[in-house]
Amino acid sequence: MEEFQKVVDFVKEQYPNKGFISLHEPIFIGNERKYVLDAIDSTFVSSVGAYVNRFEEMMAEITGSKYTIAIVNGTNALHLGLLLADVERDDEVLSQALTFIATANAISYIGAKPVFIDVDKETLGMSPIALTKFLEANAELRTDGCYNKGTGKRIAACVPMHTFGLPCRIDEIAAICRKWDIALVEDAAESLGSYYKGKHTGVFGKVGIFSFNGNKTVTCGGGGALVTDDEVLAKKAKHLTTQAKVPHKWEFVHDQIGYNYRMPNLNAALACAQLEQLPMFVENKRELAAKYKDFFKEVPINFIEEPIDCKANYWLNAILLDDVKQRNEFLQFTNDRGVMTRPVWELMNRLPMFKNCQTDDLTNSTCIADRLVNIPSGYRVK
Ligand SMILES: *Cc1c(COP(=O)(O)O)cnc(C)c1O
């Protein structure tokens, strides 16, 4: 308990003017008001407008991807990404048991089935070793794609996730996907501003997606983005997200089942103002992470650092306790004292909707699920 008190004191020192200290909350100290009012004055508040275009340009520039499509939220961006990767009903999609529910939900919207692969202990993201092991034991490459020998189903896509903004070993995963003819859809919802070997996360596969929900590093209330280097896919994405309407001055012709998935201009205005501050946001978070790193050297609790060759946005800082019992004591102790802490998400395969999905041994996922706690990571404004 002495150590727990030290953690509480340290966190409170970082946020001197705060009563209750949350895990993360957005701050609006740039051009947010100006741009949102401008969007209102323009009357373009819905899914067409100058800020939507500007947002797409800014995201392409930040990520280094050729095309960005503004989407209504991250979950729907992921749904769209899987459609663009030609995932179909009854296909299988490889993903992580340790992820936010949106990843598994988006796969299910199509009627595809998630298969849960273990994560690395260092990155908390999909383990390339576990992925190879699973494929070698369970998959076969046919002329028309990769198939699961046990279920007879096609393995259409792989969706690794950059947990808490820590980049996973994405280039190795991309190479494995190429070898096995599996489409790579990167869930970079949490990793805006995070880089793997100098390259922004989200640009290693066919498509990548980002979220701008209120709890993420950059928010626009609700919002998402899909990035790709493929012009054909980018065009398809825009078409599908606008009800698949064939452009015409007055006729309502739609040539397939589409979606109302575009980000409204009102949200894009907020997003543009927030994106302008991304370098400052990431610097702010990295400064705090550096302080945590030093602090936890003196305390017998394991702080999770960015993997080698990576620059993490440190969206949410994370520590590992010894076991479930100690984790629960820590959660109780800190939350009782106004310091918000949270366990990691329940593993997907433990939820009723996904309990029958195929998994590998999930050794690391299980270990992490029992021990990991997120600690306050919000911006410190002077
Ligand atoms: C936040 C998040 C999403 C979904 O984003 P929304 O904008 O909330 O729909 C998807 N995947 C992961 C891993 C996330 O953390």
The ligand as an SDF file (V2000), in Angstrom:
LIG
                    3D

 15 15  0  0  0  0  0  0  0  0999 V2000
  -11.7970    4.0150  -30.2800 C   0  0  0  0  0  0  0  0  0  0  0  0
  -11.5200    2.7710  -31.0100 C   0  0  0  0  0  0  0  0  0  0  0  0
  -12.2470    2.3810  -32.1430 C   0  0  0  0  0  0  0  0  0  0  0  0
  -13.5240    3.0100  -32.5660 C   0  0  0  0  0  0  0  0  0  0  0  0
  -13.5750    4.3280  -32.7200 O   0  0  0  0  0  0  0  0  0  0  0  0
  -14.9390    5.1540  -32.5160 P   0  0  0  0  0  0  0  0  0  0  0  0
  -14.5870    6.4420  -33.1510 O   0  0  0  0  0  0  0  0  0  0  0  0
  -15.1720    5.2470  -31.0400 O   0  0  0  0  0  0  0  0  0  0  0  0
  -16.0370    4.4550  -33.2320 O   0  0  0  0  0  0  0  0  0  0  0  0
  -11.8480    1.2660  -32.8500 C   0  0  0  0  0  0  0  0  0  0  0  0
  -10.8060    0.5210  -32.4550 N   0  0  0  0  0  0  0  0  0  0  0  0
  -10.0980    0.8380  -31.3510 C   0  0  0  0  0  0  0  0  0  0  0  0
   -8.9520   -0.0140  -30.9770 C   0  0  0  0  0  0  0  0  0  0  0  0
  -10.4330    1.9580  -30.5830 C   0  0  0  0  0  0  0  0  0  0  0  0
   -9.7440    2.2420  -29.4860 O   0  0  0  0  0  0  0  0  0  0  0  0
  1  2  1  0
  2  3  1  0
  2 14  2  0
  3  4  1  0
  3 10  2  0
  4  5  1  0
  5  6  1  0
  6  7  2  0
  6  8  1  0
  6  9  1  0
 10 11  1  0
 11 12  2  0
 12 13  1  0
 12 14  1  0
 14 15  1  0
M  END
$$$$
